[in-house]
Amino acid sequence: MEFFYRKILKRAWLISWHNKWLWALGLFAAIVGNGSVYQSLFRGFSNIESGYTIFDTMREYSASGIFSYLTFANIAKIWQADATMIGSMFFSILFIVCFLALLFAVGIIAQGSLIYGLIEIDTGKKTNWRDCLKVGRGHFWRIFGLNVFTKIFLLSLLIFLAYLVSLIVAPSALLNMIIYIVSFLIFFIIGLIIYFITIYGTAYVVLRNCKIIKALTSAFELFKKHLIVNLEMAMILFIVNFVFLIVFCVATFVAASPFLVLYFLFAVAGVKIGAMIASSLLITMVLAMFVLIGSWWSSFQVSAWTILFDQLTIFGGKSKIIRIIENIKNKRLKKKS
């Protein structure tokens, strides 16, 4: 029996491990992931079992008067009373918006550069980070448009789904929990589909030079054609991700244990400077491990999906379930013959 997924994961592992410069691209590419949307999902539905939704939160903010406070007339009064304060506030908001926009732009370039570099390395071609960044910059607007479209669609879906759920909240806690679970599953499934379309769509843009609409439609067709393969790959990566998270937590605890011991010793002895230094070293080490290993893990996951995309578009693929069924049928036919 062909080890389809094992070969892809092995290739992704070797590429991401032996090409450390891909880690930096993986770190920035993770910025344009769907994590923020899924966090909004959990926050939006976090208290739904008690009949409390994000729309109740919006009504509370509205009742508090915060929106009426931020009117043009009130801002004009504040400007006349304290121009320095309002100017500083607008400058801070503008700075944050520009910083986030810059991060998102770098993430878009990194996403395209990473996908291009991974396939170049996987096919045995020589490449470097400069060539990859050049390709990423060249496809910036298409990747940007694709990501904005999918994220706006996903966020709109979240708001619409949350609105529907807020209308059907029942007094029964059990029924509310059922509604929560069903709505979560619906959003998760659609979100997973959009995730596939985003990854494959970006690959179509970078590797097949497709326009945005063509990339999205082609990505959807590829996902639909190989539905079971994509779901099996997602399940495998989910399991690997879960195991990796456990290993990472254990490794972090082991590496941090000396600093924890030092911190408690200094704290018990009353040496505040020593405890502060130990805690600072502990936080620095944990953050460094998180960034370093997280960057590698991001490049590994993108590598796995990119190689799967290349495999499906060129050679096609057959799911594990279908291969098992065919293998059982072949054995039965051999026994009968």
N, C-alpha and C positions, 0 to 999 in steps of 0.2 A: 504493500500500500504506500502511495506517495505521501511524503511528509511535507505537505504544502505549506502550512503555517510555520512549522519548525524551521524550514529553510529561510522563509522571509524574516522571522525574528532573529535568526542567527546572523543573517546578512546585516540587518539593522543594528544589531548589537556590535558587530565588528566595525562597521562604518562609524558609528557614534563613539566607540571607545578609542579607536586608533586615529581619529581626526579631531583633536581637542578644540580646534578653532571653530568647529561647528557648535560647540557648547554655547559660545557667546551669541550666535545666531538663534539658538534654541531658547536662550533666556529672553531675548527681546521678542521672539516670535510668540512666546507664551502670553505676551501682553494683549494680543488681538484674539486670544482664545475666548471661549464662551463662559468662563468661570464667573464673571460678574453677573451675567444674566441668570445663572443657576443660583447664585447667592440671593439675587432678588426674588427668585422663586421661593426659596426657603423662608426668607423674611416675610414675603407677601402672604404665605400660607401658614406661617408658623403657629398662629393662634386660632386657626379656623375652627378647630374642634370646640372652641368656646363661643363660636359665632362672631369672631373678630377678624376682619380682613383688612387689606391695605386701604380699602375705601373708607373704612371707619377711621383709620389714621388720617386720611386726607380730610375727612369731615372735621376731625378734631383740630387739625392745623387751621382749617378755614374758620372754625368757631373761635379760635384763639386770637384772630385778628391779624395774624402775621402777614397775610396776603394784602389786606387793606392797608397795613402799615407800609408796605413796599410799593405804594402808588407814586406816580410822578409828582403829585402835589406835596406829599410828605417828604419825598426825597429832596424836593426843591427847598422845603423849610429847613431840613437838616443841613443842606448845603449852605444856606444863608447863616445858620447858627454856628456850624463848625465845618468849614470847607475842608480843613485838613483831614478830619476823620472820614468824611465821605469819600474824599480823594484817595485816601489810603485804602479804604475798603474796595473801591473800584479797581485800584491798581493791584491789590492782592488777588481779587477775582480774576482779573485779566492775566496776571502772572500764572495762576493755577491753570486756567484754561489753555494758555499757550504751552505750558509745560506738559499737560496731558496730551495736547495735540501733537507736540513733538515726540512724545513717547509712542503715541499711536502710529505716527508716520514712520518712526524707526522700526516699530514692530511689523508694519506692513512690508517694508523693505527686507527686513530679516526673514519674514515668512517666505517670500519669493526666493530670496537668496539661498535659504536652507533647502528648499525643495529642489532647486536647480543643482546645488552642490551635492546633495545626496545621490541623485540619479547619475550625475557625472562620475562620482566615485564608484557607484555600484556597477556601472558599465565599463569600468576600467580606464576611464579617461583621467588625465591629469588636470586638476583645477586648484584654485586657491581662493582665499576669501575676497581678494580684489575682483576677480572675474565674477564671482557669485554676487557681490554687491552691485556690480555693473548691471547684471541681469535683473536683480531685484529692483533697482532704480528704474530700469527701462520699462518694467511692467507695473510701476507703482500705482498709476491711476486706475488701471483695470482691477488690480487686487484690492485697492481701496474701495472702489465702487462695489465690488462683490461682497466684501466684508460688511460695509455699511448697509447694503440691502438685506443681507441675511440677519444681521443683528437688529435692525429696525423691525423686520418681520417677526423675529423671535420675541422681541420686547413687546411689540403690539399684541402678539398672541398671548403673552403672559398677562398683560393688562386686561384684554378681553376675557380671558378665561377666569381671572380673578373677579371680574365684574359679574360674570354669570354665576360664579360660586357664591358671591355676596348676596345675590338675589334669591338663592334657593337654600340658604342656611336654615336648618330646622332646629327646633328647641331640643331635640334629642341629641345627646352627646355622641351616641353610637352612630346615628345617621350622619352627623357632621363629620365624624371620622371617616366614614365610608366615602362621603363626598370628597373629602380631602385626598384620600388615597386614589380614587378614580381620577380626579383632576390632575393629581401629581403624575400618575402613569400616562395620561394623555399628553401632558406637556413634555414629559421625559421622552416619550416615543417620538413626538414631533421634533423636539429639540435634538434628539440623536440623528434624525434624518437630515435636519438642517446642518448639523455638524459634518456629516458625511459629504453633503453637497458643497459646503464651504471648503473642505480639504480637497476634494476632487476638482471642484471648480477652480481653485487656485492652481492646482497641478495642470489643468487644461490650459489656463492662461500662460503659465510659465513654460511648460514643456511642449504644448501643442499650439501656442500663440493664438488662442481663441479670444474672441471678444466676450464681453461680460454675459450677454444673453445666451450666446452659443455655449459658453463655459457652463453656465447654470443648467441649461437644458441637457447638455451632454453628461454633466455630473449626475443629474437626476436619473437619466436613462441608464447610466452605469450602475448606480446604486440599485435601481429597480431590477436590472438584469441579473445582478449578482447579490440579491437581497440576503440569502442565507449565508453566503460567504462573508459579507460585511458584518452581519450580526454575530457570526461565530468569531470573527477576528476581534470584534468589540468585546465579546465575552472573555476571550483569552487575555486581551490586554487589561481588562478590568481585574481579572484574577491575578495577573502578574503585578498590576499596580497595587493591589491590596497586599500581596506578599512583600513587595518592595517597600511599601509604607511601614510594615511591621519591622522589617530588617533595618530600615533607616532610623526608626524610633529607638530600637535596641542599640544600634551602633552609636547614635547620638548620645544616649544615656551613658554608655560605656566610656565614650570619649570625654563626656562632661563630668564624669564622677570625680576625677581629681580636683577639678575646680569647685565642685560642690562641697567636697570635704574641706578644702581650704577655706571656703566661705563660712561654713559652720564653725570651723576652728577659730577663725578670726572673730566671728560674731559672738561666740561663747566667751572668748578672751577679752572682748570689748575693744578690739583694735578696728576702729571704724574705717581707717584708710585701707587697711589690708582687706577688709570685707568688701569695700567698694571696688578695689582693684580686681579682686577675685571674681566678683559679680560682673564687672565690665569685661573681663577676659572670657567668662562663661558665655555671656550674651554675644560677644564678637565671634567666638568659635561656633556657636550654634547657627548664627546668621550666615557665617562663611560656608558651613557645611550645607545649609539649606540652599544657598545660591548656587554653589558649585554642583552639588548632586542634582538639584532641581534643573539646572541648565542641561546637564547631561541627559537626564530623564526626558526632558522636553524634546531634545534632538533625537533621542531614541524612538519616541512615540511617533513623531512626524516622519522619521525614517521608515518605520514599519508601514505606516499608511501610504507613504509615497511609493515604496517598493511594491506594495499591494496594488496600488493604482497602475503602475507601469506593467505589472504582471497581468492584470485583468484586461487592460486595453490592448496589449500585444498578443498574449497567449491565451487569455481567458483563465477560468478557474472553476474548480468543482468543490462543492462544500464537503466537509467531513462526514456529515450525515448521509449525503448521497453516496459518497465513496464506501461507507460502511454497508449501506443497503446493497449496493452493487457487488461488493465483496461477498456478502452472505448469499446473494443469488448465484454468483459464479461458483461458490463452493457446493451449493445444492445441485446445480447443473452437472458439476463434475462427479458428484456422488451418484446421480441418476445414470450418467453415461458409463 
